[in-house]
Amino acid sequence: MFRGHPRRNAIRSTVVWLCFGAGDSFGQAGSAVPEALRGKEITEYFHAYVEAPGSTPDAVLQADNNLEIVFACREPRGAGELNQLSAPVLSSQLLLLESWGLLSRTEGERFQTKFPIIGPPQSEELRKIARTTAIKLAGELESDVRAFGGLLAARRWEPSAFSILFSLVLDDLVWEELEQQRVIQPRKPAPEHPFWVGTIWILYPARSFVTGTNTVSEKGVALKINWSPSALPSLGILLTGEGMQSLFSAAASPSPAVSEEVRKQFQGYGIFDDVGHWRVPRLTADAKHDEVYSASRRMAERIAHLLHDAFPDKDMERLMPYSTRSDRVVIAYHEIMWDLLEEWDRSGLVPTPRVLKGEGERKNVGSLVFVIAEPPPP
């Protein structure tokens, strides 16, 4: 199962997403996408919290002029109106977007975007509130984070502190806690959602820094790769289906060293040493016997509890009135956790790896990768 974004690679719902923020007319060809986003990588403003057996929705949006179509359809549009865009809109494009749950067909054969697109001034207010919440949480979590850093230092995993804290704690176990508490809806694949299930949204202007996690998991083993738009050139083969599957197969093997073929495939990434032994953290998902995993669980529980008490419910409902509470929490928590990371980086508590800022070398990519395995049966 693949979860994450980005990996370069027929749903009908009664819910229609209304999109917030100042709309752009498109009387002139090519003006549907806001000017602030033109030339930007889609990973800078399109976000996904999804489970997907194959490709993710961003792959569909990046094809042809599909992104223009969903921006144009923030208000219901007929096929004739859409032909005012920079390129002709084919009926096959509309069918694809509808099948993927990105557009809905309304009465009178008009199309409307089905996921949130949030722009100014709502996006600015949402981020201001999220920032205030994150600063409060950062203060309450400081001692927990310092203790967590000490545990990682004891295993000589300091270079991976950011990625474990983000990709395991904030971007994995906290979500599990929120799902278990029924704060957000579980992402369970179903026949009516064959391509993906979860929450997707566009929020602009783009943040100066975002990060995410790609996860490949099967049979009790999970490979996690922390990424950012700025790090994509350094991640190289790790973002391809072939690369991820090859690395995952090595992670799932009981052998302490990988084959010479795999070692050479990932040479220069800082993942294996010269004889093929792993240089990245390998954790056991056992709260009783793996101290780092146990501490990760405790921190996730604490963050979920603090978030429950501090979550700005009324403000989020006002800013996203047509979305479900589950989706509001997903969208707001993403902003909060990115603000938490920025606050920890600013204070020097958990520095952001230079490679995630687009400044580091490929040999440092190993600090963005780690493996978690279920404990062997008793």
N, C-alpha and C positions, 0 to 999 in steps of 0.2 A: 504494500500500500504506500503510495506517495502522498505526502502532505507538504504543502508549502507553496512558495512563489518566490522567484520566478524560475521555472524550468522551461527552456525554450522548446518547447514542444506544441424528445418532444415533451417540453414541460409547459403546461398551462396552469396558471395559478389565478385565483380570484384576487390576490393581493397585487396592487399596482403601486410601485414606488413613485412617490412624488419627489421631485428633485429641487433642492433648496439653493438659494443664492441667485444673484442677478443673472438672468438669461441673456444670451447673445442671439440677436436675430441673424438670419443667414440669407439676406437678400442678395449678397454677393457670394460667388462661389468660394468655398473653402473657409467660411467664417464661423462655422458651427463650434469648433474647438476654441475655447478661450485663448486669446493671444498669449497669456502668461504661460500656457502649457505647450505651445507650439515649439518643436525642437527638443522637448524634454523626453527623457526615457519614461515609458509608461510606468515603470517600477517606482518612479518618484511620486506618483499621485494616485495610482490604482492599488488598492489593497484587498487582500483576500484572506479570510479565515475559513478554509475549506478542506474537505476530504475529496480527493479526486483519484479515480483509478488510472487516469491517463493524463491528458493535457488539462490545463487549467484555463479559466475563462479569458485571461489576458492574451492567450494565444489567438483566440477568436477575435478579440478586439483589435489586435495588431494586424490582422489580415485585411487587405484591400483598404477601403475607407470606412470600415465598421465603427471605428472610434468616433468619427464624425457623425455617423448615424445616431449613435446613442446620445451624443450631446445634443443633436438636433431634436431628438424625440423626448427631451425633457418636458416638452408639451406635445400633446398628440399631433401627429403629422400624417398626412396622406402620402402615398407613393409619389404622386405628382410633385408635391412640395419638396420631397427629398431629392428630386432630380435637380434641384438648384445647388446641390453641393458640388465640391470641386471635381468629382468624378461621377459618372452615372451609377445609380443604385439598382442592382439587379434583384429580381424577385428571389433568386437563390440566396442572396445575402440576407434578406429579411427573414426567409424561412430558417436559415442557419441561426440567426440571432434569436428568433422566437423559440426554436428547438432547444437552444442552450439556456433558455430562461432569462435572456438579457433584454428582450423586448416582449411586450404583450400586444395583442391585436384587439383593439377596442371596437365599439360599434361604429359602423360606417367605414370599415376597413382602414382605420387609422392605427398608428403604432405609437407606443409609449414605452419609455425606458422603465425597467422593472427593478433597478437597484439604485441606492442613494447616490446622487451627485451633489456634493455640498460645497458651495463656493462662498465668497464674501457677500455680505458681512457675517453670515452665520458661522462660517468656518473660523473666522478670526475670533469670534466670541467663544466658540467651542474650545479652541486651543488655549485661550486665556484662562478659562475655567479649569481645563485639564492641567495646565501648568501650575495653577494655584494648588490643586489637589495633589499633584506629584511632589511639590516642595514640602507639603505637610507630611506626606508618606515618607519621603526621604529622611526627614528628621527623626521620625519614629522608628525607622529601620536601620539607622546608622550602626548601632552596636551589633545588630544581627549580621550586617554585611561585613563588618570588621572581623567578627568571629568566623564567618564563612571563608573569608580570605585567608585566615590563619590555617584552616583545615587544608585548603588547596596548597598553600605554601609548604605544608608538611609533606605533601606528596610531590613537590616540585612541579606543580601545575599552575604556577602563577601566570604564565603566558596565556593560559586558557580561562582565566578567571572571568573575563567579560563574557565569553561565549557560553560557559556553563551557567553563569548567573542569568544570562538572557535566554539562551536556547533551551535550557532545562527548566529553570525555575520560572522566569517570567512568561516565557512563550510556550510552556508545556504543562508543568505541574499546576500552575495557577489556573490555567484553563480547565484542567481536570477538576480542580476544586470547585470552580464556578459551575461546571456541568453537574457535578454530584450534588451541589446545593440547589440545582434547578434555577440558578440565576440566569443561565444561558441555555439555549436548546442544544442537545447533543447533535453532533454531525454524524448521522447514521445513513449510509448509502441505502437507497430504496429504488424499486423499479420506476417510480414516478420522477426520480432524480438520477437518471443514468450517468450523467457526465460529471456532476459535482454537487455537493451539498454543503451548506454553510452560509456565510455572509460575505458579500463583496461590496465595495463602494469606491467612489472617487471623492477625494477631499483635496481642495486646492485653495490657494497656491501650494506648490510642493514644499514640504519641509526641507530644511537644509541637510538633515540627516535622518534616515530611516534604516532599520535593519530588520531582517527576518530570518526564518529557519526553514531549510529544506530537510525533510525527514523521509527516509526509506526504512520500512520496518517489515519484518516477517519472521515468524517462528521464534519469537522471543528475543530478537536482536533488532536494535534500532541504530541507524547511522544518522548523525545530525551534522548539518553543515550550516554554519552561520554565514549570512551574506548581507551585502548592502549594494545599492546601485553602483557606488564608486569602486567596489571591490570586484565587480563582474569580470573585468579584463584579467585580473590576477587569478580568479577562480578557474578560468579556462575549462578544461575537460570535466571538472567536478560538476558543472551545470548541464552536462549532456547526459542523456539517458544511458549511453554506453559507459561513461565514466562513473556515474553514480552506481550503476548496477555492478560494475567490476569491483569498485571499492566496497560495496555492501557485501558482495560474495566473500571478499577477503575478511571482512569484519565478522561474518557468520561462521567462518571456518574455525575449528578448534585449534588449528596449528598456531604456534607462537610466532611464526614467521611466514611472510607471504612468498609466493613464487618469484623467481627472478623476473619473469615477464611483468607481473603486477608492479614490482618494485621499480622497474624501468619506466613503466607507464606513468607512474606518479613521481618520477625523479624530479627533484627541484622544488617540490611542494612542501617539504618539511614534515611529511606524514610518516615516512619510514626511515630507519637508519640505513647505513651502507650494507647491512646484511639482511634487511627486510623485516626487522622487528619494528613494531608500532612505536611511534614517538608521541602519539596523541593519547589523551586520557581514555581509559576503558573502565567504565563503572558497572557495578552490578545493581540491578533494581531490587535491592534487598535492604529495607530500612533497619533490619536487625544487625546485619553484618557489614554493610558498607557505610562508613561514617559520613562520607560526602553525600551519598544519596539520601541518607537519613536526615542530614542537615538541610538538604534541598527540599525534602518533603515538609519539614517543620517551617521553613521560611515561606514556602508556597501557601501553607495553611494560614500563616500570620498575615501575609499580604492579602489573601482573599478576605480574611476577617476585617482588616483595616479598610480595604476597599469597600466592603459592605457598609461600614460605618460612615465612610467619607464620600461615597459616590453621590454626585450632584444630580439626583433623580429628576427634580422639577426642572432644572435648567436644561437637561438633555431632552426631556419630553417637549419642552418649549421649542428647542432648536430643531428637533427631528420629530414633529408631531404625528407623522403618518407611518413611522416605523414601529416595530415591536420593541418591548423593553429589552429583550434578548439582543437584538441588533444594536440598540443604543448602547448597551453595556460593551458589546464587542468593539464598536467603533470608538467609544470614549476610552476604553481601557488601552487600546493601541496607542492613542495619543499620550495617555498617562504613563505607560511603561517606557515609551521613547523619551518622555520628559524626565523620568526617573534616571534613565541611563545618562542623559545629558547632565543632570544634576550631580550624579556620582562621578562623571568624567571631570566636570568643572571643579569639584572639590578635591580631585585626585584620589578619591576612595577606590574607584574602579575605572582606570583609564581605558578609553576606547582604543582597540588595536589600530595601529597606523594603517594596516592593510585595508581595514574597513573604511577608512577615510580616503582611500585611493592614494596613499603616500608610501605604504610599505612595499616590500618586495615579495615575489611569489614564494620564496623560501619560508615566509612567515605564515603562509596559508594554513599550515598545520595547527596553528593556535585557534582556528575557527572550526575545527573538526573534532568530534569525539564520538564514542560508541557506548551504548548502554545495552546490557544483556540481562535477561531474566536469570535468576539463580538456577543452578541445576536441580533436578528433582531430588528429594531426600532419599 
